Amino acid sequence: MVSGNALLQAKFTRVAPHVIDTILLLAAVALTLQINQYPLTSSWLTVKVIALVVYILLGVIALKRGKTRAQRVIAFALALLTFAFIISVALLRQPLGFLHYFLA
Ligand code: HEM
């Protein structure tokens, strides 16, 4: 990663994210069932899932694939922006999220 910390090699650090992500995804699926709104039928949820994929890809570049430090730092900043976008889509139940204020 950016700082090259040795803790990144620890078993806990490598396993925990997968456990956490699985719990989060299961929680998301449970929420869709509770409110009867689903990706592909509800546009804000479709955008959320697409944005989640973009966020994961940016994370891969930031933490692994980025060839230079600059590439990794830019990918990290874009990942944070994407995360904020996902939260704004969730809070506003609006596919444009915060972009709605700039585009509408
Ligand atoms: C990084 C990923 C995600 C973040 C940060 C996130 C964040 C949030 C937040 C903050 C809320 C609460 C909105 C409110 O209180 O009004 C929410 C609601 C919700 N999220 Fe997510 N979410 C993510 C991914 C997903 C995914 C992938 C799905 C579905 C496949 C999903 C499904 C839902 C649903 C259905 C609700 C509405 C719950 C309700 O109205 O009771 N989320 N999300």
Residues whose N, C-alpha, C, O or C-beta is under 5 A from the ligand:
A	BS01	HEM	A28 L31 T32 I35 Q37 K48 V49 L52 F83 I86 I87 A90 L91
